[in-house]
Each structure stands twice: as C-alpha cells, then as structure tokens.
Amino acid sequence: MSQAHHDGAALLELPGSKAGKALSAHLDHRNPLVFDTHELGRRPGALQRLTRSVEAPGSPGVFGIDGVIGVSAGAPVELEIRLESVMEGVLVTGTARATAEGECVRCLEPLKLEVEADFQEMFSYPDADDRGRAAEPADDAEEDEDRLYLEDGLFDLEPVLRDAVVLALPMQPVCRDDCPGLCSQCGARLADDPEHHHDVADIRWAALQGLAGTIQDGEKDDVSGAEAGVDEKQEK
C-alpha cells in the first residue's frame, strides 16, 4: 500500500479516492487513466516504462482540495509511470505534473502553482497467479478492503492519482511567501501599497484623553464663571 494512501486517509476523505475501493468494475480500456498490463506479463521482475498526457478528470469531486486549490477539469496532466511485475501483482510507481489554480489565502488573489506528485501503489492479482496459487487472505480485514486489484489485466490510476495530487498541494496556498495580505481596517491589498496605513488611536490612551478633555472643559467653566463674577462687580 502506498505511503500517499495512508497519509492521505489521515488528512481527509476524498470523493472518488481509492480508500474502500478494493475492486473496480467494468474498467474501460479507452479511459486514458486505465492502463493495460498484458504486455508487461506476470514474470516477476519484468519492467515497463510509460509516459502519457491525460486530461484531469472533473468528477467525482475536485482534482485537488475543494474550495482551496486544485487542477481544473480538462487541464493537462503529464504522467511518467513504471510498471513492475511482482509475485503479488503489479507495482506502479510514477510522477504526475500539472498546473493547479486557486486563491491566495492572504490576499485572495488568483494564483497558479506547478504541482509534482509522486505515487506508488500495488495492484494485486484478484484470485490467483499464473501458477494457479490462490491469493492468501489478508490477516487484517481493513487492509484487505483497501487493497486495489487488477481487473482482467487492467487498473485504474485515477483514485491513486487523486490522493497523490491532494498530498502535493499546499493546504494554505499563497501567491508568494512574503505576501502581506489585506489591510485589516479597509481590506486593501497591502502588496499594491506598502505604505498603506491608518492613524488609529492607541486604546490604552483613550481613557486618559477623555479625562484630559473633561479637565479642560472644567477649567473653561471655571474661567467663564470667574469672568462673569468680575463683570457683575463692575456693574455694581
């Protein structure tokens, strides 16, 4: 089982992820993410290298992190894959490269990010190998449920690729590492105006300023009262 699968399952449950899909039904060899292993054969140690350009699938779910960042449906995905025949099945190792689109979590501006996702997965023979030996049942029932199988020599790479892409994407994408974000007062993008600021009174001095204003008003009242008394005396 791939490291990407175990880590991805701990992060989030993805629609269409490989978790819980032990055996795909009715794989279509015309699907660009379905691969045929007949040419590889079942002799342990046999290798086959493949390169393929495919379009990112649009369903189920999002090819990435929904609402944050992902590879748009139909966007090109470049695949480099190595197939290796082993006793249990076919070990698939590869790298996917694509361009993801999303939004900066600091300034909310659109961004693009080049993604390189590595993956490795074992696709097991469903019942027996060429020598007629029945597949040994897994000791762990949960592990057996998560195992992926070949179907008539075919395997579907999409759920494996989906998990790998999610793990390769940042959970909090930024347009640049030092993005200053938005002004907390007015929402202006600070990268456009580095000198942007607001004159805000320090709340620690607000009470003293109010007290000072009260004292000044009181002094004015005293002065006014004194002047009024002088005027009355002069009139007398």
Secondary structure, DSSP 8 states (H G I E B T S, - for coil): --HHHHHHHHH---TT-STT--S--S--TTSTTEEE-TTT-SSTT-EEEEEEEEE----SS-SEETTTEE--TT-EEEEEEEEEE-SSEEEEEEEEEEEEEEE-TTT--EEEEEEEEEEEEEEE-SSB-TT--B----SSHHHHHH-EE-BTTEEE-HHHHHHHHHHHS-SS--SSTT---B-TTT--BTTT-TT-------HHHHHHHHHHHHHHHHHHHHHHHHHHHHHHHHH-
